[in-house]
């Protein structure tokens, strides 16, 4: 019983991490139709900046962790907004060019990160509590999983409330439905779309700092490795569905944990098999809208 509880809760923690990355992908595609292959770079830069802040503050306190999380989110948001403003804005409805530009940006930023911080893994330190465990129904759960779950829930609730109950959220949703009408009302939709990128980048930057504490290190390839699973989650959940991304994140991560434990590390294979089944049986994903 304790093993099942351990796998379930650690799976939820891993799913929370996947969601933090996938939420930005799903949000950007769902509202703007942009497949952003450079999304992992937002995460990696956020992780490095969070580590730099923690290193300079010189302690492993909760205050340092909170500051590093905020810095990671802000850096991710700024980088994402700049990407939209300078690169993507001219490429709306030109999906091939979007893919080429964002893939090129992803490759270039990895090389840049390697040039600045090197190719080796850099180990991170946080509050001592994160390295400990808490017993739940007989299972010793790593505490960092609880932090991941809390942050993912806050991000999900925050994005939903923003889109439903704020003026800019209304502008964004209206601009997606009828951009010409919103522009005719004198509203600059381009600013709203840049804000969408910034929100997605902030979630990725936050996820980058949390990912560094989950793995225990930060490296130039951290975002790339997580981006693969984020895309899988986004496709399974339904491209553009934030709720679908949340549900798929949990399914994928829990399935991965159980398969790794009970079937000798075959978690990645089982996840890819699930992706293939979803694409064959329900191509639009669990919560995707039928075209």
Helices and strands as residue ranges (DSSP letters): H 2-32, H 39-57, H 62-83, I 84-88, G 89-91, H 95-117, E 122-123, G 128-131, E 133-136, E 139-142, H 143-165, H 167-177, H 179-184, H 189-215, E 217-218, H 222-237, H 242-262, H 267-281
